Amino acid sequence: MQGQNTTIIIADDHPLFRGALRQSVASIMPQARVIEASGMDDLNASLTQERDVDLILLDLTMPGVQGFSGLMSLRAQYPELPVVIVSATEEPNVIRRAMDFGASGFIPKSINIDSIGGAIQAVLAGDTWTPPDVDLSAAEDVETADLVRRLGTLTPQQVRVLTMLSEGLLNKQIAYELGVSEATVKAHVSAILDKLGVDSRTQAVIAASKIGVTQRPSPAGAD
């Protein structure tokens, strides 16, 4: 890919690191078009406006994102669009789960600009990329693997509802935030419980938080 027709979105809430990623892209594709987003709302707006995005570089922690919720939503809504996670963590289980949830790559923020550029180039060429010095061979236990699979069946809206449940929001608050009826929210919650194989919203939040889909589990809210 030559770069002149390539569009990449960098979604990260730290301007300095967005700048570093932009520099990495420029080093391998000087003519590529780079769009910056500081949060999930910005990213969604960009994706609505842009029809020919080739790659998203997504931070795991930024406004509107809890853990893997942003990745899950993007993969459900744009299954053909490669998403590479860019994160400060280098924990093998986090990298492995990101790949399980459909990421095309995982770039630790600690690696140098040349390596970042190489990773981006690999993914744009259709490959996947993870840090070569991180051992990802250890398999998840059966229960965790099943939960990852179940979470992967959630729709983008259901991911948003699950994230809001983890923040302790009530159905009427979620309905207001999403601009839908309480009945619609209840239907989403029921679908989430069914897909995750749990009996209550609290159990759903706990299950999701165990593998980092949500990061702020809350006991609030009646079942």
Stockholm file with secondary structure:
# STOCKHOLM 1.0

chainA/1-223         MQGQNTTIIIADDHPLFRGALRQSVASIMPQARVIEASGMDDLNASLTQERDVDLILLDLTMPGVQGFSGLMSLRAQYPELPVVIVSATEEPNVIRRAMDFGASGFIPKSINIDSIGGAIQAVLAGDTWTPPDVDLSAAEDVETADLVRRLGTLTPQQVRVLTMLSEGLLNKQIAYELGVSEATVKAHVSAILDKLGVDSRTQAVIAASKIGVTQRPSPAGAD
#=GR chainA/1-223 SS CCSTTCEEEEECSCHHHHHHHHHHHHHHCTTCEEEEESSHHHHHHHHHHCSCCCEEEEESSSTTCCTTHHHHHHHHHCTTSCEEEEESCCCHHHHHHHHHTTCSEEEETTSCHHHHHHHHHHHHTTCCBCCTTSCCCSCCCHHHHHHHHHHTTCCHHHHHHHHHHHTTCCHHHHHHHHTSCHHHHHHHHHHHHHHHTCSSHHHHHHHHHHTTSCSCCCCCSCC
#=GC SS_cons         CCSTTCEEEEECSCHHHHHHHHHHHHHHCTTCEEEEESSHHHHHHHHHHCSCCCEEEEESSSTTCCTTHHHHHHHHHCTTSCEEEEESCCCHHHHHHHHHTTCSEEEETTSCHHHHHHHHHHHHTTCCBCCTTSCCCSCCCHHHHHHHHHHTTCCHHHHHHHHHHHTTCCHHHHHHHHTSCHHHHHHHHHHHHHHHTCSSHHHHHHHHHHTTSCSCCCCCSCC
//
